[in-house]
Amino acid sequence: MSRRIIYIIILILVLAFTLYEELHLRKYLFAHHSYFLAGSLPNFLAAVIMSFAYMAVKNPLQNNLIIRGITGLVCGLILYEFVQLMMPHMVFDVNDILASILGGLLSYILIYFINQSIPQPAN
């Protein structure tokens, strides 16, 4: 199985979990006083989704391009968090920044191990 197929499978699984999280799990977490997890999980998942979508679409082979791409996505999420300071009815949260960074970091680690365990096919 190619790396791109694995990235797509992971992307689909994370999208399905995100759907469940938004429709059911988040309400449960807020009801049971897990505010940090309920409030920041969407940012964590956004970083994971965007990282695997980037890998599925662009499929960069060089590690520095992967790091640059994921770092750019995480920086965009962090910038959006700061822009919320100027938007009415939006909330700036440092925990969301941390969740975005952790999501990008976990994504990179998973991608690194996928790339190490599945050899690139010879041309």
ABEGO torsion letter per residue (X at the ends): XBAAAAAAAAAAAAAAAAAAAAAAAAAAAAAAGBAAAAAAAAAAAAAAAAAAAAAAAAGBABAAAAAAAAAAAAAAAAAAAAAAAABBGBBBBAAAAAAAAAAAAAAAAAAAAAAAABBBBBX
